Every structure is written in structure tokens, then in C-alpha cells.
């Protein structure tokens, strides 16, 4: 059973991971000049974080 506290905790962990992935994407774009890899990582992470949160909160 998912309580409200567990849902908030999961969302906070996902937000922390999202910030970490954004920083990695910015690093890839700025330092390594890998625009395609940085943008793809950012889009994939946004999709995964949103989908996991939506499924977790609905269920």
C-alpha cells in the first residue's frame, strides 16, 4: 500500500535524480561538445521521470 509519505518520498528522489541528470546533460553539451548525446539524455530522462511518477501516483 502506497501511503502519501511514500509517494512524496519517491517524488523527491525522482526530482533529485532529475537534477543530477540535467547537470550531466549540461556537462556533455558544454565540455564535451556532444550536443546530440546531451539532448538525447535530457529528453530520455524527462520521459522516464514523468512516466514513472505518473504510474506511481495513479496506482
N, C-alpha and C positions, 0 to 999 in steps of 0.2 A: 504494500500500500504506500503510495507516494503522498507524503504529507506536504503541507505548504512550505515548511522549513527545508525539506529535501529538494523541492523544486527551486527555491530561491538559491540554495547552495549550488545546485547544478548549473543554474544560470550564471552565477558569479564565477564559477570555474570556467565556464564556456567564454565568458567575457574576458577573463584573464588570458586564456589561450588565444582568443581572437586578437588581443593587443600584442601578444608575443609574435603571432604570425604576421601581423601588419608590420611590425618592426623588422622582421626578417625580409618581407617583401620590399620594403623601402631600402634595406641594405643591398639586396640583389639589384635593384634598379639603379641606385646611386653609385655604389662602389664597384660592382662587377659589370656594370653596363648591360645587364641582362634584363631588358625590358619585358620581353615575352615571358620569360620564366617568372619574373616578379608579378606581372599582371595575372598570369595563369594561377599562381599560388594564391594570390589575393581573391580572385573570383571563386576558386575551388573552396577556399576556407570559408568565405562568406556563405556559399551554398551549403556546405556541411554544417556550419554552426546554426544557421537558420533552420535547416531541416531537422536537426537533432532537437533543437529547442521546441519547435512546433510539435513534433511527435511526442516529446516528453510531457509537454504541458497539456496536450489533448488527452493522452492516455491516462 
